[in-house]
Amino acid sequence: MTALRSLPASPETARRPLPRALVVTLYDRAIVALQRAVAAIARHDVDERDHAIAEATDIVGHLYLSVDLAGGGQAANYMSQLYSFILSKLPRISRENDARPGVQAIRLLDSLRRLWRDFDNRIGRLSTLLPRGAPGDFPRLVPTWPTADATDGEGLIVRGA
């Protein structure tokens, strides 16, 4: 698959936490791929649908492998479960030629993208307050996750909905 050509290929290197800006870029790319898949279903373009789903699967799979379960605490566990849920839905798009799982994945990824973009902006503002020579990146920091729970209508618990 061409989606992750520039990213680490081995599971060992893929397990490293990703830079915040790259996470947002990967969400953007996964969303675009899923939008292409949904549009391809409407056009009855099976080849484009399958290519776009494979690209989205590669990207979400890389995000899943990059979660730092050992050091990320509850937030990392939550992210891992979300990525796993999304990955479990993607084959249904092709198998049943059903756009609904794609639309659901787009909705989830867009929420994550907005969360990470906001988080990145806040960290950027925070870093301007650091004394000169202080580390400019905070790899262990993760977004504050919402606490209220709701379901999305298909059984997924969505925190903070």
C-alpha positions as CSV (number, residue, x, y, z in Angstrom):
1,M,0.0,0.0,0.0
2,T,1.3,3.5,-0.8
3,A,-0.3,5.3,2.1
4,L,2.5,4.8,4.6
5,R,5.5,4.6,2.4
6,S,7.4,7.2,4.5
7,L,6.5,5.7,7.8
8,P,8.3,3.0,9.8
9,A,7.6,-0.4,8.4
10,S,8.4,-2.7,11.3
11,P,6.2,-3.3,14.3
12,E,9.1,-2.4,16.6
13,T,9.5,1.1,15.1
14,A,5.8,1.6,14.5
15,R,5.2,1.2,18.3
16,R,7.0,4.5,18.9
17,P,4.8,7.5,19.8
18,L,4.2,9.7,16.8
19,P,4.8,13.4,16.7
20,R,1.6,15.3,17.3
21,A,1.5,17.0,13.9
22,L,1.9,13.7,12.2
23,V,-1.0,12.2,14.1
24,V,-3.2,15.1,12.8
25,T,-1.9,14.5,9.2
26,L,-2.6,10.8,9.4
27,Y,-6.2,11.5,10.6
28,D,-6.6,13.9,7.6
29,R,-5.3,11.2,5.2
30,A,-7.5,8.4,6.7
31,I,-10.6,10.7,6.5
32,V,-9.9,11.5,2.8
33,A,-9.3,7.8,2.0
34,L,-12.6,6.9,3.6
35,Q,-14.4,9.7,1.9
36,R,-13.1,8.3,-1.4
37,A,-14.4,4.9,-0.5
38,V,-17.8,6.2,0.4
39,A,-18.0,8.2,-2.9
40,A,-16.8,5.1,-4.8
41,I,-19.7,3.1,-3.4
42,A,-22.1,5.7,-4.8
43,R,-20.4,5.4,-8.2
44,H,-20.3,1.6,-8.0
45,D,-16.4,1.8,-8.5
46,V,-15.3,-1.4,-6.7
47,D,-11.6,-0.9,-7.5
48,E,-11.4,2.6,-6.1
49,R,-13.5,1.6,-3.0
50,D,-11.1,-1.3,-2.2
51,H,-8.0,0.8,-2.8
52,A,-9.3,3.6,-0.6
53,I,-10.3,1.2,2.2
54,A,-6.9,-0.5,2.0
55,E,-5.2,3.0,2.4
56,A,-7.4,3.9,5.3
57,T,-6.7,0.5,6.9
58,D,-3.0,1.0,6.6
59,I,-3.2,4.5,8.2
60,V,-5.4,3.5,11.1
61,G,-3.4,0.3,11.6
62,H,-0.2,2.5,11.9
63,L,-2.0,4.8,14.4
64,Y,-3.1,1.7,16.3
65,L,0.5,0.3,16.4
66,S,1.9,3.6,17.5
67,V,-0.2,3.8,20.7
68,D,2.1,3.7,23.8
69,L,0.2,1.3,25.9
70,A,3.0,1.0,28.5
71,G,3.4,4.7,29.1
72,G,0.1,6.3,27.9
73,G,-2.2,5.2,30.7
74,Q,-6.0,5.2,30.3
75,A,-5.9,7.6,27.3
76,A,-3.7,5.2,25.4
77,N,-6.0,2.3,26.2
78,Y,-8.9,4.3,25.0
79,M,-7.2,5.2,21.8
80,S,-6.2,1.6,21.2
81,Q,-9.8,0.5,21.6
82,L,-11.1,3.3,19.3
83,Y,-8.6,2.3,16.6
84,S,-9.4,-1.4,17.0
85,F,-13.1,-0.6,16.7
86,I,-12.5,1.4,13.5
87,L,-10.3,-1.3,12.0
88,S,-13.0,-3.9,12.8
89,K,-15.6,-1.9,10.8
90,L,-13.6,-1.2,7.6
91,P,-13.8,-4.7,6.0
92,R,-17.6,-4.4,6.1
93,I,-17.5,-1.5,3.7
94,S,-16.1,-3.8,1.0
95,R,-17.8,-7.1,2.1
96,E,-21.3,-5.5,2.2
97,N,-20.7,-2.6,-0.1
98,D,-22.0,-0.5,2.8
99,A,-20.9,3.1,3.2
100,R,-22.3,3.4,6.8
101,P,-19.2,2.0,8.6
102,G,-17.1,4.4,6.5
103,V,-19.2,7.3,7.5
104,Q,-19.1,6.2,11.1
105,A,-15.3,5.9,10.9
106,I,-15.0,9.4,9.3
107,R,-17.1,10.8,12.2
108,L,-14.8,9.2,14.8
109,L,-11.6,10.1,13.1
110,D,-12.8,13.7,12.6
111,S,-13.5,14.0,16.3
112,L,-10.1,12.7,17.1
113,R,-8.5,15.0,14.5
114,R,-10.2,18.0,16.1
115,L,-9.1,16.9,19.6
116,W,-5.5,16.4,18.5
117,R,-5.4,19.7,16.6
118,D,-6.7,21.5,19.6
119,F,-4.2,19.7,21.8
120,D,-1.3,20.6,19.5
121,N,-2.3,24.2,19.5
122,R,-2.4,24.3,23.3
123,I,1.0,22.7,23.5
124,G,2.3,25.2,21.0
125,R,1.1,28.0,23.1
126,L,2.5,26.4,26.3
127,S,5.9,25.9,24.7
128,T,6.2,29.7,24.2
129,L,6.2,30.0,28.0
130,L,9.1,27.7,28.5
131,P,12.5,29.1,29.4
132,R,15.0,29.2,26.6
133,G,16.7,25.8,26.1
134,A,13.8,23.8,27.6
135,P,12.5,20.8,25.6
136,G,10.2,21.9,22.9
137,D,8.1,18.7,22.7
138,F,6.1,16.9,25.3
139,P,5.9,13.3,24.0
140,R,4.2,11.9,27.1
141,L,1.4,14.4,27.2
142,V,-1.9,13.3,25.7
143,P,-5.2,15.1,25.3
144,T,-7.6,15.3,28.2
145,W,-10.3,12.8,27.4
146,P,-14.0,13.7,28.0
147,T,-15.6,11.8,30.9
148,A,-19.3,11.6,30.0
149,D,-20.4,8.4,28.1
150,A,-23.0,7.9,25.4
151,T,-23.5,5.4,22.7
152,D,-23.3,6.1,19.0
153,G,-26.4,4.0,18.1
154,E,-24.3,0.9,17.2
155,G,-23.1,0.0,20.7
156,L,-19.8,2.0,20.7
157,I,-19.4,4.0,23.9
158,V,-18.4,7.5,23.0
159,R,-16.8,9.4,25.8
160,G,-17.9,13.0,26.2
161,A,-20.6,12.8,23.5
